[in-house]
């Protein structure tokens, strides 16, 4: 899955076209942070992003940030107490169901950085929040992340 992010972006360009947005291939920058990785230090100025976390080719989580969401982009997914919904919290609460190793709250952030790949898809903020939301939804539909939404919201596995 992680190996075909370029193909996924090319498919998304068709979706954008159907939505009436002319998006060129170079409008989306793909950054691959292979494990072990460092969390990004900042969201580049004037950018929005969709980020994807992979563990052993399984998509764990897909999220999006607008241009003013620095903490969400850089750190919240590595600390279970940082927000109500983040990757670290999901790993701790549902690891057994998905075959993830046992890891403590204090070490889950380090475990993510050491074992999980992260892909960032950067898009100019001029395209607006609707475009980054469309990109996030498209990627969620294609990759079916195991930690996405609340149980009551999930349909069709």
DSSP file (Angstrom, degrees, kcal/mol; ACC not computed):
  #  RESIDUE AA STRUCTURE BP1 BP2  ACC     N-H-->O    O-->H-N    N-H-->O    O-->H-N    TCO  KAPPA ALPHA  PHI   PSI    X-CA   Y-CA   Z-CA
    1    1 A X    >         0   0    0      0, 0.0     3,-1.4     0, 0.0    57,-0.1   0.000 360.0 360.0 360.0 -48.8    0.0    0.0    0.0
    2    2 A X  G >   +     0   0    0      1,-0.3     3,-1.0     2,-0.1    50,-0.0   0.832 360.0  61.2 -63.0 -29.5    2.7    2.5    1.0
    3    3 A X  G 3  S+     0   0    0      1,-0.2     3,-0.3     2,-0.1    -1,-0.3   0.674 102.2  51.6 -72.4 -16.1    4.5    1.7   -2.2
    4    4 A X  G <>  +     0   0    0     -3,-1.4     4,-1.9     1,-0.2    -1,-0.2  -0.022  66.2 118.1-112.6  31.8    1.6    2.8   -4.4
    5    5 A X  H <> S+     0   0    0     -3,-1.0     4,-2.4     1,-0.2     5,-0.2   0.862  76.0  56.3 -65.0 -34.1    1.0    6.3   -3.0
    6    6 A X  H  > S+     0   0    0     -3,-0.3     4,-2.3     1,-0.2    -1,-0.2   0.924 107.8  47.7 -63.1 -42.8    1.8    7.9   -6.4
    7    7 A X  H  > S+     0   0    0      2,-0.2     4,-2.2     1,-0.2    -1,-0.2   0.876 110.1  53.1 -63.1 -37.7   -0.9    5.7   -8.0
    8    8 A X  H  X S+     0   0    0     -4,-1.9     4,-2.2     2,-0.2    -2,-0.2   0.911 109.2  48.5 -63.7 -43.0   -3.3    6.7   -5.3
    9    9 A X  H  X S+     0   0    0     -4,-2.4     4,-1.8     2,-0.2    -2,-0.2   0.905 109.3  52.9 -64.8 -41.2   -2.6   10.4   -6.0
   10   10 A X  H  X S+     0   0    0     -4,-2.3     4,-0.9     1,-0.2    -2,-0.2   0.906 109.9  48.5 -61.7 -40.5   -3.1    9.9   -9.7
   11   11 A X  H >X S+     0   0    0     -4,-2.2     4,-1.3     1,-0.2     3,-0.7   0.891 107.7  55.6 -64.3 -38.8   -6.4    8.3   -9.1
   12   12 A X  H 3X S+     0   0    0     -4,-2.2     4,-2.9     1,-0.2     5,-0.2   0.846  96.5  64.2 -63.7 -32.8   -7.4   11.2   -6.8
   13   13 A X  H 3X S+     0   0    0     -4,-1.8     4,-2.1     1,-0.2    10,-0.3   0.862 101.2  51.8 -59.0 -33.9   -6.7   13.6   -9.6
   14   14 A X  H <X S+     0   0    0     -4,-0.9     4,-2.3    -3,-0.7    -1,-0.2   0.893 109.1  49.7 -66.9 -40.3   -9.6   12.0  -11.5
   15   15 A X  H  X S+     0   0    0     -4,-1.3     4,-1.6     2,-0.2    -2,-0.2   0.933 110.2  50.0 -63.4 -46.3  -11.8   12.5   -8.4
   16   16 A X  H  <>S+     0   0    0     -4,-2.9     5,-2.8     1,-0.2    -2,-0.2   0.907 109.6  52.0 -58.7 -42.0  -10.8   16.1   -8.2
   17   17 A X  H ><5S+     0   0    0     -4,-2.1     3,-1.7     1,-0.2    -1,-0.2   0.915 107.3  51.7 -61.3 -43.2  -11.6   16.6  -11.9
   18   18 A X  H 3<5S+     0   0    0     -4,-2.3    -1,-0.2     1,-0.3    -2,-0.2   0.798 107.1  54.8 -62.8 -27.6  -15.0   15.0  -11.3
   19   19 A X  T 3<5S-     0   0    0     -4,-1.6    -1,-0.3     2,-0.2    -2,-0.2   0.427 125.1-104.9 -84.8   0.8  -15.5   17.6   -8.5
   20   20 A X  T < 5S+     0   0    0     -3,-1.7     2,-0.5     1,-0.3    -3,-0.2   0.677  81.4 126.2  86.3  17.9  -14.7   20.4  -10.9
   21   21 A X      < -     0   0    0     -5,-2.8     2,-1.0    -6,-0.2    -1,-0.3  -0.945  52.7-146.4-112.9 122.7  -11.2   21.1   -9.6
   22   22 A X        +     0   0    0     -2,-0.5     2,-0.5    -3,-0.1    -9,-0.0  -0.774  28.6 174.7 -87.7 105.0   -8.3   21.1  -12.1
   23   23 A X        -     0   0    0     -2,-1.0     2,-0.1   -10,-0.3    -6,-0.1  -0.952  19.8-145.6-116.8 124.2   -5.5   19.7  -10.0
   24   24 A X    >   -     0   0    0     -2,-0.5     3,-1.9     1,-0.1     4,-0.3  -0.487  27.7-110.3 -84.5 161.6   -2.1   19.0  -11.6
   25   25 A X  G >  S+     0   0    0      1,-0.3     3,-1.1     2,-0.2    -1,-0.1   0.841 118.0  56.9 -59.4 -34.8    0.1   16.1  -10.4
   26   26 A X  G 3  S+     0   0    0      1,-0.2    -1,-0.3     3,-0.1     3,-0.0   0.451  85.3  81.9 -80.8   3.2    2.6   18.5   -8.8
   27   27 A X  G <  S+     0   0    0     -3,-1.9    97,-0.6     1,-0.1     2,-0.5   0.703  90.5  56.4 -75.1 -19.9   -0.1   20.1   -6.7
   28   28 A X  E <  S-A  123   0A   0     -3,-1.1     2,-0.5    -4,-0.3    95,-0.2  -0.962  73.6-159.2-118.0 121.3    0.3   17.2   -4.2
   29   29 A X  E     -A  122   0A   0     93,-2.4    93,-2.8    -2,-0.5     2,-0.6  -0.851   8.5-148.3 -99.0 130.9    3.7   16.5   -2.7
   30   30 A X  E     -A  121   0A   0     -2,-0.5     2,-0.5    91,-0.2    91,-0.2  -0.882  13.4-174.4-101.5 123.5    4.3   13.0   -1.2
   31   31 A X  E     -A  120   0A   0     89,-2.9    89,-2.9    -2,-0.6     2,-0.6  -0.979   7.5-160.7-115.9 121.5    6.7   12.8    1.7
   32   32 A X  E     -A  119   0A   0     -2,-0.5     2,-0.7    87,-0.2    87,-0.2  -0.905   6.6-171.8-104.7 122.0    7.4    9.2    2.9
   33   33 A X  E     -A  118   0A   0     85,-3.7    85,-2.6    -2,-0.6     4,-0.1  -0.860  15.6-160.4-111.6  93.7    8.8    8.9    6.4
   34   34 A X        -     0   0    0     -2,-0.7     2,-0.2    83,-0.2    83,-0.1  -0.430  35.8 -60.4 -75.8 148.1    9.9    5.2    6.8
   35   35 A X  S    S+     0   0    0     80,-0.2    79,-0.2    -2,-0.1     2,-0.1  -0.474 123.5  47.4 -68.5 139.5   10.3    3.7   10.2
   36   36 A X  S    S+     0   0    0     77,-0.7     2,-0.3    -2,-0.2    78,-0.2   0.559  91.6 157.6 -73.4 142.4   12.2    4.6   12.2
   37   37 A X        -     0   0    0     76,-2.9     2,-0.4    79,-0.2    79,-0.1  -0.873  39.8-128.0-130.0 163.3   11.0    8.2   11.6
   38   38 A X        -     0   0    0     -2,-0.3     3,-0.1    76,-0.0     2,-0.1  -0.878  36.2-109.7-104.3 142.7   10.9   11.5   13.3
   39   39 A X        -     0   0    0     -2,-0.4    35,-0.1     1,-0.1    36,-0.1  -0.427  47.9 -90.1 -67.5 149.2    7.6   13.3   13.6
   40   40 A X        -     0   0    0     33,-0.4    -1,-0.1     1,-0.1     3,-0.1  -0.277  26.8-142.7 -59.6 145.3    7.5   16.4   11.4
   41   41 A X  S    S-     0   0    0      1,-0.3     2,-0.3    -3,-0.1    -1,-0.1   0.750  76.5 -11.0 -81.9 -24.1    8.7   19.6   13.1
   42   42 A X        -     0   0    0     31,-0.1     2,-0.5    32,-0.1    -1,-0.3  -0.981  67.7-103.3-165.6 159.1    6.1   21.7   11.4
   43   43 A X        -     0   0    0     -2,-0.3     3,-0.1    -3,-0.1     4,-0.1  -0.804  56.1-105.0 -83.7 125.9    3.5   21.9    8.7
   44   44 A X    >   -     0   0    0     -2,-0.5     3,-1.6     1,-0.1    -1,-0.1  -0.208  44.2 -92.2 -55.9 142.4    5.1   23.9    5.9
   45   45 A X  T 3  S+     0   0    0      1,-0.3    -1,-0.1    79,-0.0     3,-0.1  -0.257 110.5  15.7 -56.3 134.7    3.7   27.4    5.6
   46   46 A X  T 3  S+     0   0    0      1,-0.3    79,-3.0    21,-0.2    80,-0.4   0.644 105.9 114.4  76.9  14.9    0.7   27.7    3.2
   47   47 A X  E <   -B  124   0A   0     -3,-1.6     2,-0.3    77,-0.3    -1,-0.3  -0.832  46.7-164.1-119.0 156.1    0.1   24.0    3.2
   48   48 A X  E     -B  123   0A   0     75,-2.8    75,-2.4    -2,-0.3     2,-0.3  -0.800  22.3-156.5-119.7 167.5   -2.6   21.5    4.3
   49   49 A X  E     -BC 122  65A   0     16,-2.2    16,-2.6    -2,-0.3     2,-0.4  -0.998  25.3-154.6-150.2 151.7   -1.9   17.8    4.6
   50   50 A X  E     -BC 121  64A   0     71,-2.0    71,-3.3    -2,-0.3     2,-0.4  -0.993  28.3-163.9-115.2 132.5   -3.4   14.4    4.7
   51   51 A X  E     -BC 120  63A   0     12,-2.4    12,-2.4    -2,-0.4     2,-0.4  -0.922   6.9-163.1-122.9 147.8   -1.2   12.0    6.6
   52   52 A X  E     -BC 119  62A   0     67,-2.6    67,-2.7    -2,-0.4     2,-0.5  -0.993   5.3-154.7-132.7 131.1   -1.3    8.2    6.6
   53   53 A X  E     -BC 118  61A   0      8,-2.6     7,-3.0    -2,-0.4     8,-1.1  -0.920  14.4-172.2-108.1 131.9    0.2    5.8    9.2
   54   54 A X  E     -BC 117  59A   0     63,-2.7    63,-2.5    -2,-0.5     2,-0.4  -0.954  11.8-173.7-123.2 140.8    1.2    2.2    8.1
   55   55 A X  E >  S- C   0  58A   0      3,-2.5     3,-2.1    -2,-0.4    61,-0.1  -0.970  81.4 -18.2-131.9 119.3    2.4   -0.7   10.1
   56   56 A X  T 3  S-     0   0    0     -2,-0.4     3,-0.1    59,-0.4    -1,-0.1   0.904 127.6 -54.3  50.6  46.6    3.5   -3.8    8.2
   57   57 A X  T 3  S+     0   0    0      1,-0.2     2,-0.5   -56,-0.0    -1,-0.3   0.499 112.8 123.2  66.5   6.0    1.6   -2.6    5.1
   58   58 A X  E <   -C   55   0A   0     -3,-2.1    -3,-2.5   -57,-0.1     2,-0.6  -0.832  65.9-126.5 -92.8 133.9   -1.6   -2.2    7.1
   59   59 A X  E     +C   54   0A   0     -2,-0.5    87,-2.2    84,-0.4    -5,-0.2  -0.711  30.8 177.0 -79.8 120.6   -3.1    1.2    7.1
   60   60 A X  E     -     0   0A   0     -7,-3.0    87,-2.5    -2,-0.6     2,-0.3   0.891  59.3  -6.1 -89.6 -46.8   -3.6    2.3   10.7
   61   61 A X  E     -C   53   0A   0     -8,-1.1    -8,-2.6    85,-0.1     2,-0.4  -0.998  47.6-162.1-155.4 144.7   -4.9    5.8   10.4
   62   62 A X  E     +C   52   0A   0     85,-0.3     2,-0.3    -2,-0.3   -10,-0.2  -0.997  25.3 163.0-126.2 133.7   -5.6    8.6    7.9
   63   63 A X  E     -C   51   0A   0    -12,-2.4   -12,-2.4    -2,-0.4     2,-0.3  -0.910  22.4-142.2-143.6 172.1   -6.1   12.2    9.0
   64   64 A X  E     -C   50   0A   0     -2,-0.3     2,-0.3   -14,-0.2   -14,-0.2  -0.954   7.9-166.5-136.5 155.5   -6.1   15.7    7.7
   65   65 A X  E     -C   49   0A   0    -16,-2.6   -16,-2.2    -2,-0.3     2,-0.1  -0.998  13.9-138.9-140.4 144.3   -4.9   19.1    8.9
   66   66 A X    >   -     0   0    0     -2,-0.3     3,-1.5   -18,-0.2   -19,-0.1  -0.292  47.7 -84.1 -85.3-178.8   -5.6   22.6    7.7
   67   67 A X  T 3  S+     0   0    0      1,-0.3   -21,-0.2    -2,-0.1   -20,-0.2   0.620 127.0  49.0 -67.4 -12.1   -2.9   25.3    7.6
   68   68 A X  T 3  S+     0   0    0      1,-0.1     2,-0.4     2,-0.0    -1,-0.3   0.127  82.8  95.7-113.0  21.3   -3.2   26.2   11.3
   69   69 A X    <>  +     0   0    0     -3,-1.5     4,-1.9     1,-0.2     5,-0.2  -0.385  37.3 147.3-109.3  54.3   -3.2   22.7   12.8
   70   70 A X  H  > S+     0   0    0     -2,-0.4     4,-2.8     1,-0.2     5,-0.3   0.913  71.3  47.9 -56.1 -50.3    0.5   22.4   13.8
   71   71 A X  H  >>S+     0   0    0      1,-0.2     5,-2.5    -3,-0.2     4,-2.3   0.893 110.6  51.7 -63.8 -39.7    0.0   20.2   16.9
   72   72 A X  H  45S+     0   0    0      1,-0.2     5,-0.5     3,-0.2    -1,-0.2   0.905 116.5  41.4 -61.5 -40.3   -2.3   17.8   15.1
   73   73 A X  H  <5S+     0   0    0     -4,-1.9   -33,-0.4     1,-0.1    -2,-0.2   0.876 125.0  31.5 -74.7 -39.9    0.3   17.4   12.3
   74   74 A X  H  <5S-     0   0    0     -4,-2.8    -3,-0.2    -5,-0.2    -2,-0.2   0.842 132.4  -4.4 -94.3 -35.6    3.5   17.3   14.4
   75   75 A X  T ><5S+     0   0    0     -4,-2.3     3,-2.1    -5,-0.3     4,-0.3   0.706  96.5  86.9-136.6 -28.2    2.8   15.7   17.8
   76   76 A X  G > <S+     0   0    0     -5,-2.5     3,-1.2     1,-0.3     6,-0.3   0.814  89.4  57.2 -59.3 -33.7   -0.7   14.7   18.8
   77   77 A X  G 3  S+     0   0    0     -5,-0.5    11,-1.1     1,-0.2    -1,-0.3   0.584 102.9  56.7 -74.2  -7.3   -0.7   11.2   17.2
   78   78 A X  G <  S+     0   0    0     -3,-2.1     2,-0.4     1,-0.2    -1,-0.2   0.427 102.1  58.4-101.4  -1.0    2.4   10.2   19.2
   79   79 A X    X   -     0   0    0     -3,-1.2     3,-1.7    -4,-0.3     4,-0.3  -0.968  66.6-152.7-134.3 117.3    0.9   10.9   22.7
   80   80 A X  T 3  S+     0   0    0     -2,-0.4     3,-0.4    25,-0.4    -1,-0.1   0.750  97.0  48.6 -63.1 -23.7   -2.3    9.2   23.9
   81   81 A X  T 3  S+     0   0    0      1,-0.2    -1,-0.3    24,-0.1     3,-0.1   0.387  87.4  87.8 -95.6   4.6   -3.3   12.0   26.2
   82   82 A X  S <  S-     0   0    0     -3,-1.7     2,-0.3    -6,-0.3    -1,-0.2   0.739 102.0  -9.0 -78.7 -23.1   -2.8   14.8   23.7
   83   83 A X  S    S-     0   0    0     -3,-0.4     3,-0.2    -4,-0.3    -1,-0.1  -0.964  72.0 -98.7-163.3 170.2   -6.4   14.7   22.2
   84   84 A X  S    S+     0   0    0     -2,-0.3     2,-0.5     1,-0.2    -1,-0.1   0.830 111.8  33.6 -69.5 -31.3   -9.6   12.6   22.3
   85   85 A X  S    S+     0   0    0     -3,-0.0     2,-0.3     4,-0.0    -1,-0.2  -0.962  77.2 129.6-131.0 115.8   -8.7   10.8   19.0
   86   86 A X     >  -     0   0    0     -2,-0.5     4,-2.1    -3,-0.2     5,-0.2  -0.981  62.6-105.4-157.5 163.9   -5.1   10.0   18.0
   87   87 A X  H  > S+     0   0    0     -2,-0.3     4,-2.6     1,-0.2     5,-0.2   0.899 115.6  54.0 -60.8 -44.4   -3.1    7.0   16.8
   88   88 A X  H  > S+     0   0    0    -11,-1.1     4,-2.0     1,-0.2    -1,-0.2   0.924 110.4  46.6 -59.1 -46.1   -1.3    6.5   20.1
   89   89 A X  H  > S+     0   0    0    -10,-0.2     4,-2.3     1,-0.2    -1,-0.2   0.902 112.1  51.3 -63.1 -42.0   -4.6    6.2   22.1
   90   90 A X  H  X S+     0   0    0     -4,-2.1     4,-2.2     1,-0.2    -2,-0.2   0.905 108.4  51.6 -62.4 -42.2   -6.1    3.9   19.4
   91   91 A X  H  X S+     0   0    0     -4,-2.6     4,-0.8     1,-0.2    -1,-0.2   0.922 112.6  45.3 -62.2 -44.5   -3.0    1.6   19.6
   92   92 A X  H  < S+     0   0    0     -4,-2.0     3,-0.3    -5,-0.2    -1,-0.2   0.901 117.9  42.4 -66.8 -40.9   -3.3    1.3   23.4
   93   93 A X  H  < S+     0   0    0     -4,-2.3    -2,-0.2     1,-0.2    -1,-0.2   0.775 129.4  22.2 -81.6 -25.3   -7.0    0.8   23.5
   94   94 A X  H  X S+     0   0    0     -4,-2.2     4,-0.8    -5,-0.2    -1,-0.2   0.103  79.7 118.3-130.9  25.0   -7.4   -1.7   20.6
   95   95 A X  T ><>S+     0   0    0     -4,-0.8     5,-2.3    -3,-0.3     3,-0.8   0.878  74.3  56.7 -63.5 -38.5   -4.1   -3.3   20.1
   96   96 A X  G >45S+     0   0    0      1,-0.2     3,-1.1     2,-0.2    -1,-0.2   0.905 102.7  55.2 -60.3 -42.3   -5.3   -6.9   20.9
   97   97 A X  G 345S+     0   0    0      1,-0.2    -1,-0.2    -3,-0.2    -2,-0.2   0.747 116.6  36.6 -62.2 -24.2   -8.0   -6.7   18.2
   98   98 A X  G <<5S-     0   0    0     -3,-0.8    -1,-0.2    -4,-0.8    -2,-0.2   0.249 111.7-108.5-118.7  11.8   -5.4   -5.8   15.5
   99   99 A X  T < 5 +     0   0    0     -3,-1.1     2,-0.2    -4,-0.5    -3,-0.2   0.730  64.4 152.0  71.2  22.2   -2.4   -7.9   16.5
  100  100 A X      < -     0   0    0     -5,-2.3    -1,-0.2    -6,-0.2    -2,-0.1  -0.580  49.2-102.4 -83.2 150.1   -0.3   -4.9   17.7
  101  101 A X        -     0   0    0     -2,-0.2     2,-0.4     1,-0.1    -1,-0.1  -0.274  39.1 -95.7 -69.7 157.3    2.3   -5.4   20.4
  102  102 A X        +     0   0    0     -7,-0.1     2,-0.3    -6,-0.0    -1,-0.1  -0.587  53.4 168.8 -72.1 128.6    1.7   -4.5   24.0
  103  103 A X        -     0   0    0     -2,-0.4     5,-0.1   -12,-0.1    -8,-0.1  -0.998  30.1-119.4-145.1 140.9    3.1   -1.0   24.6
  104  104 A X    >>  -     0   0    0     -2,-0.3     4,-1.4     1,-0.1     3,-0.8  -0.310  27.2-111.3 -78.8 162.0    2.7    1.3   27.6
  105  105 A X  T 34 S+     0   0    0      1,-0.2     4,-0.5     2,-0.2   -25,-0.4   0.870 118.8  53.2 -58.6 -37.4    1.3    4.8   27.4
  106  106 A X  T 34 S+     0   0    0      1,-0.2    -1,-0.2     2,-0.1     4,-0.2   0.715 117.9  35.4 -73.5 -18.9    4.7    6.3   28.1
  107  107 A X  T <> S+     0   0    0     -3,-0.8     4,-2.4     2,-0.1    -1,-0.2   0.477  88.4  92.5-113.0  -3.7    6.4    4.3   25.3
  108  108 A X  H  X S+     0   0    0     -4,-1.4     4,-2.7    -3,-0.2     5,-0.2   0.878  85.6  53.8 -63.0 -37.5    3.7    4.3   22.6
  109  109 A X  H  > S+     0   0    0     -4,-0.5     4,-2.1     1,-0.2    -1,-0.2   0.917 111.1  45.5 -61.6 -43.1    5.0    7.4   20.9
  110  110 A X  H  > S+     0   0    0      2,-0.2     4,-2.1    -4,-0.2    -1,-0.2   0.886 111.5  53.4 -65.2 -39.1    8.5    6.0   20.7
  111  111 A X  H  X S+     0   0    0     -4,-2.4     4,-2.3     2,-0.2     5,-0.3   0.924 108.1  50.2 -62.6 -44.1    7.1    2.7   19.4
  112  112 A X  H  X S+     0   0    0     -4,-2.7     4,-2.5     1,-0.2    -2,-0.2   0.948 112.1  47.0 -59.0 -49.0    5.2    4.5   16.6
  113  113 A X  H  < S+     0   0    0     -4,-2.1   -76,-2.9     1,-0.2   -77,-0.7   0.849 117.5  43.4 -62.4 -34.1    8.3    6.4   15.5
  114  114 A X  H  < S+     0   0    0     -4,-2.1    -1,-0.2   -78,-0.2    -2,-0.2   0.781 129.3  21.2 -81.5 -27.9   10.4    3.2   15.5
  115  115 A X  H  < S+     0   0    0     -4,-2.3     2,-0.4    -5,-0.2   -59,-0.4   0.562 104.5  77.4-121.6 -11.8    7.9    0.8   13.9
  116  116 A X     <  -     0   0    0     -4,-2.5     2,-0.3    -5,-0.3   -61,-0.2  -0.867  62.6-141.0-112.7 136.1    5.3    2.8   11.9
  117  117 A X  E     - B   0  54A   0    -63,-2.5   -63,-2.7    -2,-0.4     2,-0.4  -0.666  17.3-158.0 -87.2 147.9    5.7    4.4    8.5
  118  118 A X  E     -AB  33  53A   0    -85,-2.6   -85,-3.7    -2,-0.3     2,-0.5  -0.994   7.0-166.5-129.5 135.0    4.1    7.8    7.8
  119  119 A X  E     -AB  32  52A   0    -67,-2.7   -67,-2.6    -2,-0.4     2,-0.5  -0.987   6.2-161.5-120.5 128.3    3.2    9.3    4.5
  120  120 A X  E     -AB  31  51A   0    -89,-2.9   -89,-2.9    -2,-0.5     2,-0.6  -0.926   3.9-161.6-108.8 130.8    2.3   13.0    4.3
  121  121 A X  E     -AB  30  50A   0    -71,-3.3   -71,-2.0    -2,-0.5     2,-0.4  -0.945  16.0-159.6-111.0 110.3    0.5   14.4    1.3
  122  122 A X  E     +AB  29  49A   0    -93,-2.8   -93,-2.4    -2,-0.6     2,-0.3  -0.744  12.6 178.2 -99.0 137.5    0.9   18.1    1.2
  123  123 A X  E     -AB  28  48A   0    -75,-2.4   -75,-2.8    -2,-0.4   -95,-0.1  -0.992  37.6 -98.5-137.7 139.6   -1.4   20.4   -0.7
  124  124 A X  E >   - B   0  47A   0    -97,-0.6     3,-1.7    -2,-0.3   -77,-0.3  -0.336  29.0-131.2 -58.6 136.8   -1.4   24.2   -1.1
  125  125 A X  G >  S+     0   0    0    -79,-3.0     3,-1.7     1,-0.3    -1,-0.2   0.693  98.7  80.2 -65.8 -17.3   -3.9   25.8    1.3
  126  126 A X  G 3  S+     0   0    0    -80,-0.4    -1,-0.3     1,-0.3     3,-0.1   0.748  81.6  66.4 -61.3 -22.1   -5.3   27.9   -1.5
  127  127 A X  G <  S-     0   0    0     -3,-1.7     4,-0.4     1,-0.1    -1,-0.3   0.720 105.8-135.5 -73.2 -19.5   -7.3   24.8   -2.6
  128  128 A X    X>  -     0   0    0     -3,-1.7     4,-1.5    -4,-0.2     3,-0.6   0.078  22.0 -70.3  88.4 163.6   -9.3   25.0    0.6
  129  129 A X  H 3> S+     0   0    0      1,-0.2     4,-2.3     2,-0.2     5,-0.2   0.794 124.0  62.9 -65.4 -30.9  -10.5   22.7    3.4
  130  130 A X  H 3> S+     0   0    0      1,-0.2     4,-2.2     2,-0.2    -1,-0.2   0.891 104.1  49.0 -62.9 -36.9  -13.1   21.0    1.1
  131  131 A X  H <> S+     0   0    0     -3,-0.6     4,-2.3    -4,-0.4    -2,-0.2   0.921 112.0  46.3 -69.3 -43.1  -10.3   19.7   -1.2
  132  132 A X  H  X S+     0   0    0     -4,-1.5     4,-2.4     1,-0.2    -1,-0.2   0.854 112.7  52.1 -68.5 -32.1   -8.2   18.3    1.7
  133  133 A X  H  X S+     0   0    0     -4,-2.3     4,-2.6     2,-0.2    -2,-0.2   0.900 109.1  49.5 -67.1 -40.9  -11.3   16.7    3.1
  134  134 A X  H  X S+     0   0    0     -4,-2.2     4,-2.5     2,-0.2    -2,-0.2   0.911 111.5  49.2 -63.0 -42.6  -12.1   15.1   -0.2
  135  135 A X  H  X S+     0   0    0     -4,-2.3     4,-2.4     2,-0.2    -2,-0.2   0.928 111.8  48.7 -62.7 -45.6   -8.5   13.8   -0.4
  136  136 A X  H  X S+     0   0    0     -4,-2.4     4,-2.5     1,-0.2    -2,-0.2   0.935 112.8  47.4 -59.8 -47.0   -8.7   12.4    3.2
  137  137 A X  H  X S+     0   0    0     -4,-2.6     4,-2.4     1,-0.2    -1,-0.2   0.898 111.2  51.3 -63.0 -41.4  -12.1   10.7    2.4
  138  138 A X  H  X S+     0   0    0     -4,-2.5     4,-2.2     2,-0.2    -1,-0.2   0.928 112.0  46.1 -61.1 -46.0  -10.8    9.2   -0.8
  139  139 A X  H  X S+     0   0    0     -4,-2.4     4,-3.1     2,-0.2     5,-0.3   0.894 111.1  52.5 -67.1 -39.3   -7.7    7.8    0.9
  140  140 A X  H  X S+     0   0    0     -4,-2.5     4,-2.1    -5,-0.2     5,-0.3   0.921 110.4  48.6 -60.7 -43.2   -9.8    6.4    3.8
  141  141 A X  H  < S+     0   0    0     -4,-2.4    -2,-0.2     1,-0.2    -1,-0.2   0.899 117.6  41.0 -63.4 -40.5  -12.1    4.7    1.3
  142  142 A X  H  < S+     0   0    0     -4,-2.2    -2,-0.2    -5,-0.2    -1,-0.2   0.894 125.3  32.5 -75.5 -41.0   -9.2    3.2   -0.6
  143  143 A X  H  < S-     0   0    0     -4,-3.1   -84,-0.4    -5,-0.2    -3,-0.2   0.635  86.5-148.8 -97.4 -14.7   -7.0    2.2    2.3
  144  144 A X     <  -     0   0    0     -4,-2.1   -85,-0.2    -5,-0.3    -3,-0.1   0.935  18.0-143.7  46.9  66.2   -9.6    1.3    4.9
  145  145 A X        -     0   0    0     -5,-0.3     3,-0.3     1,-0.1   -85,-0.3  -0.284   6.8-136.7 -61.1 142.1   -7.6    2.3    8.0
  146  146 A X  S    S+     0   0    0    -87,-2.2     2,-0.7     1,-0.3   -86,-0.2   0.766  98.6  51.5 -74.1 -23.6   -8.2    0.1   11.0
  147  147 A X  S    S+     0   0    0    -87,-2.5     2,-0.4   -88,-0.2   -85,-0.3  -0.737  80.5 121.1-112.1  81.9   -8.4    3.1   13.4
  148  148 A X        -     0   0    0     -2,-0.7   -85,-0.0    -3,-0.3   -87,-0.0  -0.956  64.7 -17.9-146.2 125.2  -10.9    5.4   11.8
  149  149 A X  S    S-     0   0    0     -2,-0.4     2,-0.2     4,-0.1    -1,-0.2   0.030  89.8 -58.0  73.6 175.1  -14.2    6.7   13.2
  150  150 A X    >>  -     0   0    0      1,-0.1     3,-2.1    -3,-0.1     4,-0.9  -0.607  51.1-108.7 -89.6 154.2  -16.1    5.3   16.1
  151  151 A X  G >4 S+     0   0    0      1,-0.3     3,-0.9    -2,-0.2    -1,-0.1   0.864 119.6  55.9 -51.4 -40.7  -17.4    1.7   16.0
  152  152 A X  G 34 S+     0   0    0      1,-0.2    -1,-0.3     3,-0.0    -3,-0.0   0.684 105.4  53.0 -67.2 -17.6  -21.0    2.9   15.5
  153  153 A X  G <4 S+     0   0    0     -3,-2.1    -1,-0.2     2,-0.0     2,-0.2   0.640  87.0 100.0 -90.0 -17.0  -19.9    4.8   12.4
  154  154 A X    <<  +     0   0    0     -3,-0.9     2,-0.4    -4,-0.9    -5,-0.0  -0.505  47.7 178.1 -78.8 136.3  -18.2    1.9   10.7
  155  155 A X        +     0   0    0     -2,-0.2    -2,-0.0     1,-0.1    -3,-0.0  -0.998  62.0   7.2-135.1 139.5  -20.1    0.0    8.0
  156  156 A X              0   0    0     -2,-0.4    -1,-0.1     1,-0.3    -2,-0.0   0.626 360.0 360.0  69.5  14.1  -19.1   -2.8    5.9
  157  157 A X              0   0    0    -11,-0.0    -1,-0.3     0, 0.0    -3,-0.0   0.465 360.0 360.0  59.4 360.0  -15.8   -3.4    7.7
